[in-house]
Amino acid sequence: MKSDASVQPLVTLLQLGRRARAAASLEALGFVAVNETLQLLPYRQAALWTELGLPRIASVSGLPQPDPGAPYIQWLTSVCRQLAASFDGGTVDVAALPPLLQGEWREWLPPHALWLPLRHEARLDGGLLLARDEPWTEAEQALLRELADVHAHALAAFRPRQHGLDRTIGWLRTARARRRLLLAAALLCVLPVRVTALAGAEVVPRDPLLVRAPLDGVIERFDVRPNQAVKAGDPLFSLDTTALRTRFEVARKAVDTAQEEYRQSAQAAVTSDKNRAEIALRQGQLQEKQVELDYTGGQLERVQVKAERDGIAVFADANDWLGKAVTVGERILLVADPAQVELSAQLPAADHIEVAPGDLLTLYPQGAPLASFEARVISVAYRAELTPEGFLAYRIKAGFLPGQAPPRIGQLGSARLRGPWAPLAYVLLRRPLVAARQWLGW
């Protein structure tokens, strides 16, 4: 009989554990925890505290459903919240509670209480509070701790499904996780990385032939299209010849008149000494008119501009030039070799990093996310200049490395410039520090 009496608590413990795990809802589990635990050990009051969702009293012994607005439930909620936050479990020292909770303890609960945290996988999901008039023995506490482990496992089944962020937050709540995270962050801050900057870039011809307006006039016709291949001697564009032809006809008639006057003076000089002196004047006038005729004729020959070497015609649109008045020496277009290209980049002054000739950069062309071109810096402007977009930038020239197909002239993109090595923390804080320094005036 004595043997049966010693085994009976273990049998009851197993039965209560089976019922707890079989509970289909949190309410059913709460009923088992606060009411049927009485089969294992005697007590006068029991309450189940849960932190699943909104922290609350889930069940109270002797009540079918706790009323959150009842004074007893409100006071019991404050007690359980205090115990869950600052007590690891065991017999409750009423004197250690806040004065407001101590004052009402005798009114609501017996003097001896036992707090059993319901913790599963290092997470506190709730607690079981048992109170009675007699003190709790060590054997009873050990038995109830085993029962609390069973209830904690059963209560964990009712946890809301956690998303990745929730699991991460739960992991970060542990001190070890926070220490590891701080150590990893410290190591990342001193990790050496390249200081980089992005600059707007354009592929431009290298050593192109600059075609200018040969004289003042109006562009009448374009013989090529943008990016059209041309050969040496091919016509590029022509100026309007109306005014020049009029001047040429006037000059030609002036030469004819001067020739006739010179001929008459030469004939008269045979018989008159006076006409001999006049013949030199007529000859000078004839030479002057002939020079003017030759000059006008030379201008007529230059109104049609031809390519001086093979390449492609680089300009935007012929309609931008047709009918436009140009002055001598004004730039019209370029004739460039498509295989001889280089990169022109504009590094904003706000993102300036140390770049020197010989450094490498990478061009990422627009419209081609999988393509990239390596280039080497040729020159860096010594000071920033205002760009057409309205910001200050350093002009950088770079030549493409051999062994790769050259990009087409006019291709736009972003150039990634590589500066010196620096800690990751400096790279991340570089811009904020510059802005703060400018604002504070350090």
KADAPE-V740306 format. One record per backbone hydrogen bond with DSSP energy under -0.5 kcal/mol. CO is the residue of the C=O (numbers start at 0). NH is the residue of the N-H. E is the energy in kcal/mol with one decimal. If there is no record, write none. Layout:
CO/NH/E
CO/NH/E
This chain:
0/4/-2.2
1/5/-1.5
2/6/-1.4
3/7/-1.8
4/8/-0.6
6/9/-0.6
6/10/-2.0
7/11/-2.7
8/12/-2.4
9/13/-2.3
10/14/-2.4
11/15/-2.8
12/16/-2.2
13/17/-2.3
14/18/-2.2
15/19/-2.4
16/20/-2.2
17/21/-1.4
18/22/-0.5
19/22/-1.0
24/28/-2.1
25/29/-2.4
26/30/-2.0
27/31/-1.9
28/32/-2.3
29/33/-2.4
30/34/-1.9
30/35/-1.0
31/36/-0.7
34/37/-1.1
35/38/-2.0
36/39/-1.7
36/40/-1.8
44/130/-2.7
45/60/-2.8
46/48/-0.6
46/128/-2.8
47/57/-2.5
47/58/-1.2
48/126/-2.6
49/55/-2.2
50/52/-0.7
52/54/-0.5
55/49/-2.5
55/57/-0.7
58/47/-2.8
59/62/-1.9
65/67/-0.7
66/69/-1.9
69/73/-2.4
70/74/-2.6
71/75/-2.8
72/76/-2.3
73/77/-1.7
74/78/-1.9
75/79/-2.6
76/80/-2.3
77/81/-2.0
78/82/-2.5
79/83/-2.7
80/84/-1.5
81/85/-1.7
82/86/-2.0
89/114/-3.0
91/93/-1.0
92/95/-1.6
93/96/-1.5
97/100/-0.9
97/101/-2.2
98/102/-2.1
99/103/-0.6
100/104/-0.5
101/104/-1.1
101/105/-0.6
103/107/-1.5
104/107/-0.5
104/108/-3.1
110/112/-0.7
111/131/-2.9
112/91/-2.5
113/115/-0.5
113/129/-2.4
114/89/-2.7
114/116/-0.6
115/127/-2.5
116/118/-1.0
117/124/-2.4
117/125/-0.9
119/122/-1.1
122/119/-2.4
122/124/-0.7
124/50/-3.1
125/117/-2.6
126/48/-3.4
127/115/-2.5
127/129/-0.5
128/46/-2.1
129/113/-3.2
130/43/-2.8
130/44/-2.2
131/111/-1.7
136/140/-2.3
137/141/-2.3
138/142/-2.2
139/143/-2.5
140/144/-2.1
141/145/-1.6
142/146/-1.7
143/147/-2.5
144/148/-1.8
145/149/-1.5
146/150/-2.5
147/151/-2.7
148/152/-2.0
149/153/-2.3
150/154/-3.0
151/155/-1.9
152/156/-0.6
153/156/-0.8
154/157/-1.6
155/158/-1.5
162/166/-2.5
163/167/-2.1
164/168/-2.6
165/169/-2.5
166/170/-2.2
167/171/-2.2
168/172/-0.8
169/172/-0.6
170/173/-1.3
173/177/-1.9
174/178/-2.4
175/179/-2.5
176/180/-2.6
177/181/-2.5
178/182/-2.4
179/183/-2.7
180/184/-2.5
181/185/-2.3
182/186/-2.3
183/187/-2.3
184/188/-2.1
185/189/-1.1
187/190/-1.1
188/424/-2.3
190/423/-1.5
192/421/-2.7
193/195/-0.6
194/418/-3.8
196/416/-3.1
198/414/-3.2
199/345/-2.9
200/412/-1.8
201/203/-0.6
201/343/-2.7
202/409/-3.0
203/341/-2.8
204/206/-0.5
207/209/-0.7
208/210/-0.6
208/334/-2.3
209/211/-0.6
210/331/-2.6
210/332/-1.4
212/328/-3.0
216/325/-3.2
217/239/-3.4
218/322/-3.1
220/237/-2.7
224/227/-1.9
227/312/-2.4
229/310/-2.2
230/233/-2.3
233/306/-2.8
235/222/-2.9
235/223/-0.8
236/304/-2.8
237/219/-2.3
237/220/-1.8
240/244/-3.0
241/245/-1.9
242/246/-2.3
243/247/-2.6
244/248/-2.5
245/249/-2.4
246/250/-2.5
247/251/-2.6
248/252/-2.5
249/253/-2.1
250/254/-1.9
251/255/-2.3
252/256/-2.6
253/257/-2.3
254/258/-2.6
255/259/-2.2
256/260/-2.4
257/261/-2.3
258/262/-2.5
259/263/-2.4
260/264/-2.2
261/265/-2.2
262/266/-2.0
263/267/-2.4
264/268/-1.7
266/269/-1.0
267/270/-1.0
267/271/-1.3
271/275/-0.9
272/276/-1.2
273/277/-1.1
274/278/-1.4
275/279/-0.6
276/280/-0.6
277/281/-2.2
278/282/-2.1
279/283/-2.0
280/284/-2.2
281/285/-2.2
282/286/-2.3
283/287/-2.2
284/288/-2.4
285/289/-2.2
286/290/-2.3
287/291/-2.0
288/292/-2.1
289/293/-2.8
290/294/-2.5
291/295/-2.3
292/296/-2.5
293/297/-2.4
294/298/-2.0
295/299/-2.0
296/300/-1.6
297/301/-1.0
298/301/-0.5
298/302/-0.6
299/302/-0.7
302/238/-1.6
302/304/-0.7
304/235/-3.5
304/236/-1.0
306/232/-3.3
310/229/-3.1
311/313/-0.6
311/335/-2.2
312/226/-3.2
312/314/-0.7
313/333/-1.8
316/319/-1.1
317/320/-1.9
317/321/-1.9
320/323/-2.5
323/218/-2.0
325/216/-2.2
326/329/-2.2
329/212/-2.2
332/210/-2.5
333/313/-3.4
333/335/-0.5
334/208/-2.9
335/311/-2.5
335/337/-0.6
336/339/-1.8
338/340/-0.8
339/205/-2.6
340/399/-0.5
341/203/-2.6
342/344/-0.5
342/397/-2.1
343/201/-2.1
344/346/-0.6
344/395/-2.7
345/199/-1.0
345/347/-0.7
346/393/-2.9
347/350/-1.2
348/351/-1.2
352/354/-0.7
355/358/-2.2
358/376/-3.2
359/417/-0.9
360/374/-2.5
361/363/-0.5
361/415/-3.0
362/364/-0.7
362/372/-1.9
363/413/-2.0
364/367/-1.2
367/370/-1.5
372/362/-3.2
373/400/-2.1
374/360/-2.4
375/398/-2.6
376/357/-2.3
378/396/-2.3
384/392/-2.2
386/389/-1.9
390/386/-2.4
391/348/-2.5
392/384/-2.7
393/346/-2.7
394/380/-2.5
395/344/-2.9
396/377/-3.5
396/378/-1.6
397/342/-3.4
398/375/-3.0
400/403/-0.5
407/410/-1.7
410/202/-2.3
411/365/-2.6
412/200/-2.5
413/363/-2.9
413/415/-0.5
414/198/-2.0
414/416/-0.7
415/361/-1.6
416/196/-1.6
416/418/-0.5
419/194/-2.4
421/192/-2.9
422/426/-1.9
423/427/-2.4
424/428/-1.9
425/429/-1.0
428/432/-2.5
429/433/-2.3
430/434/-2.7
431/435/-2.6
432/436/-2.5
433/437/-2.3
434/438/-2.1
435/439/-3.0
436/440/-1.9
436/441/-1.2
